[in-house]
Amino acid sequence: MHNLKEIRKDFDNFEKSLEKRSVDIDFKKLKDLDFQNRDLIQKKETLEKEKKDISKSKDKSLFAKSKEISQTIDEISEKQKKIKDSLEKILSNIPNIPHNDVPNGKDENDNLEVIKSGKIPQFDFNPKSHYEIGENLNMLDFDLATKTTGSRFVFVKNKLALLERAISNFMLDIHISKNGYEEISPPLLASENTMYGTGQLPKFENDQFEVKLDEGSERKFLIPTAEVILTNIVKDKMIDLKSLPMRFVASTPCFRKEAGSYGKDTKGMIRQHQFYKVEMVSIVEQSKCMEELERMTNCATGILDLLELPYRKVILCSGDMGFSAEKTYDIEVWLPSENKYREISSCSSCGTFQAVRMKARYKDQNKETVFAGTLNGSGLAVGRTLIAILENYQQKDGSVIVPKALRPYMNNLEKISLN
């Protein structure tokens, strides 16, 4: 969220800085509401001072006037509350300002490739999709999931369930022992305020799974990503500068309605309502965001290097970035069945955007109170890593070679086959 005090310093420049985003924001209304709000504050303060002076004078002839002033103050307060609510609604729907490095563009077609890495496998047969491989092994069952739960769910069975668990444990071990992240096992439910803090609400409410608890209790949501709960660890905190950077990692189920992707990737595991993900979150000094983004992205690509999976890294254009992000790298893994790269990780710097919403601050070297920088990244999406392994390590006979890095997590199993 943007700090209104900062916006007020130069409204025109703020509006211009969001041009890359191609958002439909009524900046004139924002400006007018801010003016009205400050005008009402001034009137209220003047009346409160007048009332206080009357009270001090103890002049009984002025008591009727004091009562009138109180009534006027109440009317102003009510009017101001409505204006503040309108201001809040506009501000909470304005996305983050793109960093200067971010290319201008409308959608994924305008993203820029940064690097390619790894060797694309060559097959002497027509490579199958992950869902064909999994169903032929009797280890992926989409039909059963549809019967028990609904579409966009899957039963992962037998050795593929072991592989899925191995992937998650392997990623956690690397991020903890090699990359210096602290492991967290967080709650899978988030409050409305927590979801607001990282930008999931109010803009993306239709993508969330809300859970009904006790009547009248605060709204709760299944987490769409561990980013939500991990970033909010510093909500409403004055962070000790010496504790920065803070780096957290968690492996959790994630839940999304995929409301905006109707008809996309309906077959297989690419776009599920429930999926596992290893998530990295960093809390840093404001000035360290870009440096930390490079570090975090390297932690994610390092996993793919160890798994010997081909991938590319792209920088997202302004029109394809997430709501809270100021700069994002997507890491896309090669999928032979589609003959193209598909997203497996997204690493973003959010600058101070989330910290303003969460009120996460620290005192800098000059003892001034400033907002923290926050970053998040997949390290990696577990289901999509499973997909990539199935497709890139598939054999002609329908079996799948287990990547060397994962074998210690699978009782040294070298190949997954039907028999």
ABEGO torsion letter per residue (X at the ends): XBBAAAAAABAAAAAAAAAAAGBBBBAAAAAAAAAAAAAAAAAAAAAAAAAAAAAAAGBAAAAAAAAAAAAAAAAAAAAAAAAAAAAAAAAAABBBBBBAABBBEABAAABBBABBBEBBBBBABBBBBAAAAAAAAGABBAAAAAAAAEBGBBBBBEAAAAAAAAAAAAAAAAAAAAAGBBBBBBBABBBAAAAAAAGAOAAAAAABBBBBBBBGBBBBBBBABAAAAAAAAABGBBBBAAAOBBBBBBBBBBBBAGAAABGBGABEAABBABBBBBBBBBBBBAAAAAAAAAAAAAAAAAAAAAAGBBBBBBBBBAAABBAABABBBBBBBBBAAAGBBBBABBBBBAEAAAAAAAGBBBBBAAGBBBBBBBBBBBOBBAAAAAAAAAAAABBAAGBBBBBAAAAAAAGGBABBBAX
